[in-house]
Amino acid sequence: MIRLIPDDTAYKFMHHRRWSFPLSALLLVGSLVMFGINGLNLGIDFRGGTLIEIQTTDGPADIGNIRQAVGSLNFGDVEVQEFGSPTEVLIRVEQQDGGETAQQNVIAKVRQVLGEDNINYRRVEVVGPRVSGELTRTGIIAVLSALFAVLVYIWFRFEWQFAVGAVLATMHDVILTIGMFAVLQLDFNLASIAAILTIVGYSLNDTVVVYDRIRETLRKYKKRPLAELLDVAINQTLSRTVLTSVTTLLALGSLFFFGGEVIRSFTFAMIWGVFVGTYSSVFMAAPLLIFLKLRPQQLHDEEDGDTVGAGSV
Amino acid sequence: MLHFARWKSFLILLTVISGVVLTIPNFFDEDSVKSWPDWVPSKQMVLGLDLQGGSHLLLQVERDGLVKERLETLRGDVRNLLREDRLRYTNLAIAKQAVQVRITDPTKVEQAREKLQSLATPVSLGFVTGQSSVNEVEITVSDGNQLRLALTEEGILQRIRSAVTQSIEVITKRVNELGTTEPTIQREGADRILVQVPGLDDPESLKAILGSTAKLTFQMVDATSSVQDVLNGGRPPIGTDLLYDTEDPPQPYLVERRVLVSGEELSDAQPAFDQRTNEPIITFRFNTSGARKFGRATQENVGRPFAIVLDGSVISAPVIREPILGGSGQISGSFTAETANNLAILLRAGALPAELTIIEERTVGPGLGADSIEAGKVAGIIGAVAVVVFMILSYGLFGVLANTALAANILLIVGTLSVLGATLTLPGIAGIVLTIGMAVDANVLIYERIREEARIGRSAIASIDAGFSRALGTILDANITTLIAAVILFSLGSGPIRGFAVTLAIGIVTTVFCAFTFNRFLIAQWVRMKRPTAVPI
């Protein structure tokens, strides 16, 4: 049997907060700056507009020709790119002025100029200005309310320091994911929101497992310094943290390489999220408790009142 | 933790077996499943539009158009009522959401107001349940002699709601005419309609039949006045409108506003070919009252042209050669076989009460859908094999047991989705594959804990027992937080995102059951048989 992580590790993780905090701060600021400069490459879900995926049946598509043909229609900003294979092309046309019907006009015109011979129209999506505005709003609300609901749950189950720590660590992951989208200019669409929420779920899952063990350790050894106890807890869960990341990455890697082009940016974001989420549970979530001045005694006081007794003896 | 009462063992096995049984129909095609006896579970997962191909259209009733039409009717009513009582007025006009009129004689303002009050009495609008009647119009007096009849917000909303209900009926009729399987047509919010039609090759024909109101009218053409005068800037004679036909360039006609017969009185319409010219035409038949009206109108107007008007443009304007008393006729125009067929469908289904705008369209061709299913299968199998191999490498026999629990987990997810009749979308498949990766997390938590307990010197059985009981709290906490995210994703997400959230949520519940309960059950059986002295991990 293989062991990725040897038994009884004793890494001094709290020691590393000297570089992990500045590193995270740097990455966070970098993400926000890139977000400010580049913005997100918003898909039609949030920006409105038309997306057409075509497949040529007579050999590789001539992207230049298609770009020129669609460009000649004067629809403003037009993106034409290969999508997964040389015969597949994704055409995106920005939202047209003139309300909902103007968008419908785009498909008709594009189909006209590209013709119907040797071309399969595999996917057509049109999102009008009204819908895109709503989708943006609900997307933001979804992420924020998920964070808030989880904050309340953890607050209820642990101490407030844990709740704040978990939410800060998760926000760290969300911001770095958004930063990644901004740097690589990946298409940011509804699936990306799903990816972010799944990352929120995964990262919290990871953080909560570590926190559970921290709470248990704090109850066991009330006298030892907090930093030392945090190290013990993280080392004890390290094997699990790594193993779970590996299995999740195996599933995601398979989706990334074989799951098709349509969900590739979704899986890419998820893979990034698993790395960031794992890092933040170990290097952010735990040391944040020191920063938030958690006292082991606080836990001791209410030990008996804890009914579900997560991991408690 | 390792003792299971007999009834508990029974329930655990029953749950897993029902997962298997409920999953089975998905391996067969739809037709063979239908021939199974009733007592055999036969519910399959429904493939989403992104997997089987099809069109998703979100339509919205145009509030502005509805209000405008309502105000025009109101203005007509005001004019008629005031004329009835010979009340003189000026400046009868539409302003925003109201009709305004100035009564010339200030002493008669009160009389006018009373007369118009009939327009402001609460009306009950059909199709709306609950609130039986609403006050649609509010009358106020300003400036001494100006009457203002404003549409109430409540009234407008009621109109929109009933327009949506009516539109759904009409759309259902129209879409059914296309002969597609299982379209979904439902209300979304206050003023929207969601139309989902699976397996449609060409969404353009769907859009063509949803896009037009299909208001058909037969009106007389005013042949006595000159169209040219109007084109040169003159005003159309009272009671007529300037309309164009669909030719290129469009020909203008002066059409009388009075409607002889409207499309509501059609009892049938069919595409056909003109026997002389071989051009596509539409033959139609009026119902009895329509036939009577049309007969009388044609009798009175022999030799004059009349116009067949569809949604404000003239399709054709034939001259009445003889009275048409049989109640049937034909419409010729510049049709193709397809447009004639579409128009016949629209005429049979009736007119929409208001204009509908397509505010969102998502169409996936059948080819892409099939590719996505294939890609999903491949990714799922490879991902599962990778995880299974990794678990065996990491935990040996316990890895095999965890994999058994994982298999049960997947079957339970698919089985649950089948029973719920949930729609499987591409993000849904991603959700299942992701669950495969994350589901073993609970097993990993337990096994790592067992290792730890063994290392501090406990006996094998005590370690296993303690491993399960100590990991439980962590498993619950970790999964509840993810569940919260999934629930919020579901309640706020739309379409495909919801599919993802549903599989994620179901996956979380089945994961806890499989990893904690079923896996523990398997290990308990193993412990009973082997009486191990050391944990094998």
Contacts between the chains, C-beta under 8 A, distances in Angstrom:
chain1	res1	chain2	res2	distance
A	1	B	393	6.6
A	1	B	394	6.3
A	1	B	395	6.7
A	1	B	396	5.2
A	1	B	537	7.1
A	2	B	393	5.0
A	2	B	394	6.0
A	3	B	394	7.8
A	4	B	394	7.7
A	7	B	451	7.3
A	7	B	455	6.4
A	8	B	455	7.6
A	53	B	368	7.0
A	55	B	367	7.1
A	55	B	368	8.0
A	99	B	357	7.7
A	100	B	60	7.7
A	100	B	357	4.5
A	100	B	358	6.4
A	100	B	359	5.2
A	101	B	357	6.6
A	101	B	358	7.9
A	104	B	207	7.3
A	104	B	211	8.0
A	104	B	358	5.9
A	104	B	361	7.6
A	107	B	361	8.0
A	108	B	204	7.9
A	120	B	365	6.2
A	120	B	367	5.8
A	121	B	363	8.0
A	121	B	365	6.0
A	122	B	364	7.2
A	122	B	365	4.6
A	122	B	367	5.9
A	122	B	368	4.0
A	123	B	362	7.9
A	123	B	363	6.8
A	123	B	364	5.1
A	123	B	365	6.6
A	123	B	368	5.5
A	124	B	203	6.9
A	124	B	361	6.7
A	124	B	362	7.5
A	124	B	363	4.4
A	125	B	361	6.7
A	125	B	362	4.7
A	125	B	363	7.4
A	126	B	358	7.3
A	126	B	360	6.8
A	126	B	361	4.1
A	126	B	362	7.8
A	127	B	360	5.4
A	127	B	361	8.0
A	128	B	357	7.7
A	128	B	358	7.5
A	128	B	359	4.1
A	128	B	360	6.2
A	130	B	60	7.3
A	130	B	359	5.3
A	131	B	58	6.7
A	131	B	359	5.2
A	131	B	360	4.6
A	135	B	494	7.1
A	138	B	492	5.0
A	138	B	493	7.5
A	138	B	494	7.3
A	141	B	492	6.0
A	142	B	488	5.9
A	142	B	489	6.3
A	142	B	492	4.0
A	142	B	493	6.6
A	145	B	488	5.5
A	145	B	492	7.2
A	146	B	484	6.7
A	146	B	485	4.7
A	146	B	488	4.4
A	146	B	489	7.2
A	149	B	484	4.9
A	149	B	488	6.2
A	150	B	481	5.3
A	150	B	484	5.5
A	150	B	485	7.0
A	153	B	480	6.7
A	153	B	481	6.2
A	153	B	484	6.1
A	154	B	481	7.1
A	157	B	477	6.2
A	190	B	493	7.8
A	190	B	494	7.3
A	190	B	495	7.9
A	190	B	496	7.1
A	190	B	497	5.7
A	191	B	427	6.2
A	191	B	496	7.6
A	191	B	497	7.6
A	193	B	493	7.7
A	193	B	497	7.0
A	194	B	427	6.1
A	194	B	489	6.7
A	194	B	493	7.2
A	194	B	497	5.1
A	194	B	500	5.2
A	194	B	501	7.8
A	197	B	485	5.4
A	197	B	488	7.4
A	197	B	489	4.9
A	198	B	434	7.0
A	198	B	485	7.4
A	198	B	504	7.2
A	200	B	485	5.2
A	201	B	481	7.0
A	201	B	482	3.9
A	201	B	485	4.0
A	201	B	486	6.8
A	201	B	504	7.6
A	202	B	438	7.1
A	202	B	482	7.3
A	204	B	478	7.8
A	204	B	481	4.4
A	204	B	482	6.7
A	204	B	485	7.2
A	205	B	438	7.6
A	205	B	441	7.1
A	205	B	478	4.4
A	205	B	479	7.3
A	205	B	481	6.2
A	205	B	482	5.2
A	206	B	478	7.9
A	208	B	474	7.4
A	208	B	477	4.9
A	208	B	478	4.7
A	208	B	481	5.5
A	209	B	445	6.8
A	209	B	474	5.5
A	209	B	477	7.9
A	209	B	478	5.3
A	212	B	473	6.5
A	212	B	474	4.3
A	212	B	477	5.8
A	212	B	478	7.7
A	213	B	474	7.4
A	236	B	452	6.7
A	237	B	448	7.6
A	239	B	448	5.2
A	239	B	451	7.9
A	240	B	441	7.8
A	240	B	444	5.1
A	240	B	445	5.6
A	240	B	448	4.5
A	243	B	394	6.6
A	243	B	444	4.7
A	243	B	448	7.5
A	244	B	438	7.3
A	244	B	440	7.3
A	244	B	441	4.4
A	244	B	444	5.4
A	246	B	390	6.6
A	247	B	387	5.0
A	247	B	390	6.1
A	247	B	391	7.3
A	247	B	437	5.0
A	247	B	438	7.6
A	247	B	440	4.9
A	247	B	441	7.4
A	247	B	444	7.5
A	248	B	434	7.3
A	248	B	437	3.9
A	248	B	438	5.5
A	248	B	441	7.7
A	249	B	437	7.3
A	250	B	383	6.3
A	250	B	386	4.1
A	250	B	387	5.3
A	250	B	390	6.2
A	250	B	437	6.2
A	251	B	383	4.1
A	251	B	384	7.9
A	251	B	386	7.4
A	251	B	387	6.1
A	251	B	433	5.2
A	251	B	434	5.9
A	251	B	436	5.1
A	251	B	437	3.0
A	251	B	438	7.7
A	252	B	383	7.9
A	252	B	433	7.9
A	252	B	434	6.9
A	252	B	437	6.4
A	253	B	383	7.7
A	253	B	386	7.7
A	254	B	379	4.9
A	254	B	380	7.7
A	254	B	382	4.3
A	254	B	383	3.4
A	254	B	386	6.2
A	254	B	433	6.9
A	255	B	379	4.7
A	255	B	383	6.5
A	255	B	430	6.0
A	255	B	433	5.3
A	255	B	434	7.5
A	257	B	379	7.7
A	258	B	375	6.1
A	258	B	378	4.5
A	258	B	379	4.1
A	258	B	382	5.7
A	259	B	375	5.3
A	259	B	376	6.4
A	259	B	378	7.9
A	259	B	379	3.9
A	259	B	429	7.8
A	259	B	430	6.8
A	259	B	433	7.4
A	260	B	371	6.5
A	260	B	372	5.5
A	260	B	375	3.4
A	260	B	376	7.3
A	260	B	379	7.8
A	260	B	426	7.7
A	262	B	50	7.7
A	262	B	368	7.8
A	262	B	372	6.2
A	262	B	426	6.0
A	263	B	426	6.0
A	263	B	427	6.9
A	263	B	430	5.4
A	266	B	427	7.2
A	266	B	430	6.5
A	267	B	430	7.0
A	270	B	434	7.2
A	308	B	473	6.0
A	308	B	476	6.8
A	309	B	473	5.8
A	310	B	473	3.0
A	310	B	474	5.9
A	310	B	476	6.9
A	310	B	477	5.1
A	311	B	470	5.5
A	311	B	471	7.6
A	311	B	473	4.6
A	311	B	474	5.2
A	312	B	473	7.0
